[in-house]
Amino acid sequence: MARGFTQREVYYNNVSSPMVKHKSIWMLLAMVVELNLKLEQIAVKAASLYRDLEEIIYMKQLKGS
């Protein structure tokens, strides 16, 4: 657990699940193969972990942790 002093309220329960057509996925994969591109995948739930932070984050481990 991190101690945050500039926290803001975020509603994580208000989420939607975007849908994609299978034809779109096949087209994307065909383009990757045809253009010899590199395809990567990340977990959407952890996408915020891949973001560069502009703020300095101060953390302190809680006692007994």
Secondary structure by P-SEA (a helix, b strand, c coil): cccccbbbbbcccbbbbbbbbaaaaaaaaaaaaaabbbbbbbccccccccccccbbbbbbbcccc
